[in-house]
Amino acid sequence: MVALNKKIKTHWYLIIILVIGIFITIPQIHHHITIIGADGLFHFNRIYDTAMQIKNHNFSYFIQLYGFSNSGRMVTSVYSPLITYIFGGILLICGSFYKFEIVTRFLFFILSGLSMNYALKMGKVKNQFMIQLVCIMYAFSPAVIRWDAAQNFTSIGAMLIPLVVGCGMRMVNNKDEPINWVQLGTIMAVVVQTHLATAIQSVFLLVIYAIIALIINRASRKKLLKNGIYAVLLCISLSLNVVAGMFELYNGNYIVPIVKFDFVDGKGIYNILQIFSGKWVNLFFILAVSSTLLFFFKKISLAMKVTGFLSLTLFLCSTTIIIDWPTIMHDSAVFSSLLQFPARLVGPATVLALITVASIGDFECTNFFIKQIRNGLILVLLLFLVVNMRSNFRYNRSASHNVLVSKSTTIPYIGRDPKTLKHITYLMKQPLNEQDINYITKSTSDYMPANHSIDNSVYWDYNNKIIQPTKNKNYKKEVAQHKIIVTWKGNGTYDNPPVAYYKNNHFKLNGLPVIPRSSGGIIKVPKVKGKIGKNVMEVTYTPKKVSVMMLWIAMLSWISIVFYAFIRLFRQVKRSFLFSN
């Protein structure tokens, strides 16, 4: 009973998170609306596809059979595969996108709080009030809340960043055991399976902490390097399915890249002077961290100093004060594709800032001025929580009224009038079916095969070659075991069935194997000469043997890790039971 009371006392923030979460979600629940943000339709298609794979026991890892208008696109195998299959299971249980959105929203609130709690524990923060406050704040920070507003996977990555920072701080704080290689390797693998841009940021953070640990702790250098190598090997083993997806996608294919941002007008770059645009939050974090480092520098640990300076560096790097982002993004394809926009750095910067400021609760202050600085920071944190909670409520109310935020959404035949929105709301609350995912579509062309090398997305060509031919019912599609079947009425001339044409696709036309030509234009779809009357084309995908082998190694590695975790949990429960008796 004592242990239970202690657990409740140290985790009351989870109850507060649920209460605030209910308050923020009231507009959506009241209107029974599925909020469809800028990235919603793109990710809903991926999640719907995995849900249908699970439901029909018809698994297709490398291409999507059910989503994206049954076009056989290759997306999930390179974009958060593990998380997308988990989401597919949740969607299947929920039965509708409306319920799915509510459930995942609260799930992320709780997981973000727990993730931050872990980081503060690794940072050796002891003041329970500050721990609880910062955990609540992070659960509703702009970095995390973007899933609710725009269904942005960056926010899911942000939810995991505290775990990465916790592992980094452990390298500096724990001189005897700086790295638990199973823990670190598994956490990084989960990040890779969630969001590659976040994984790259995480590697950068861990390298900084590792360098500091190697400098200050000579006695554990060998152990840190050895366990670090083990963690890397474990992460690679658990992530080979993503490597396999990348290999299949880019080997022998010209691929349409993700959309590029125009940085000339400052889009995608945090402007430190825009304090009246809602981005004042970032300036607040900069001032809070600067105050903490300035007034408590001698009191905070080395790991916390590193965390604070990293936070300030990332905040400043996301602006144009230090780096000329428009020039770099224009000249560097690597930066523009991996980072996409510098404002992404604000996510990890916020995590590092909150951890740094949380440390001030541990210090006894005899100096009156310093004490008032600390109390002032705590009060501002509380004020920030209240203001942010109100802002999130207002944003959700606005999003619930708007329903469709994306300008690239394609709605057939009718415009964005109240009748349309009411119909969309109705569809999204119904049990899962093709109609709700295909009625409204977004012409995002990311990862589609192209006929030649290009440097930007081509929404219009994807709309013309995939979306409109499918919506106009010129081609009928159905899904069979591991294949897509396209039927249409031909007149003996060449036709362009609206499916993707990757190198390892295989086609059968009217029962006979065929190697199609490539259609004209940018997006690559098959060009085949059918017969007069009904034509039937089967589309399958056959990956390379090395890709299949990598997929199996990754699956077996995850099974082993889950089994290992279960054994450890069983032993801990057994030990606790024996001690209690």
Buried (B, 14 or more C-beta within 10 A) or exposed (E): EEEEEEEEEEBEBBEBBBEBBEBBBBBBEEBEBBBBBBBBBBBBBBBBBBBBBBBEEBEBBBBBBBBBBBBBBBBBBBBBBBBBBBBBBBBBEBBBBBBBBBBBBBBBBBBBBBBBBBBBBBBBBEBEEBBBBBBBBBBBBBBBBBBBBBBBBBBBBBBBBBBBBBBBBBBBBBBEEBBBBBBBBBBBBBBBBBBBBBBBBBBBBBEBBBEBBBEEBEEBEEBBBEBBEBBBEBBBBBBBBBBBBBBBBEEEBBBBBBBBBEBEEBEBBBBBEBEEEEBEBBBBBBEBBBBBBEBBEEBBBEBBBBBBBBBBBBBBBBBBEEBEBBEBBBEEEEBBBBBBBBBBBBBBBBBBBBBBBBBBBBBEBEEEEBEEBBEEBBEBBEEBBEEBBEBBBEBBBEBBEBBBBBEBBBBEEEEEEEEBBEBBBEBBBEEBEBEBBBBBBBBBBBBBBBBEEBEEBBBBBBBBBBBBBBBEEEBEBEBEEEBBBBBBEBEEEEBBBBBBBBBBBEBBBBEEEBEBEBBEBBBBBBBBBBEEEEBBBBBBBEBBEEBBEBBEBBBEBBEEBEEEEEEEEEEEEEEEEEEEE
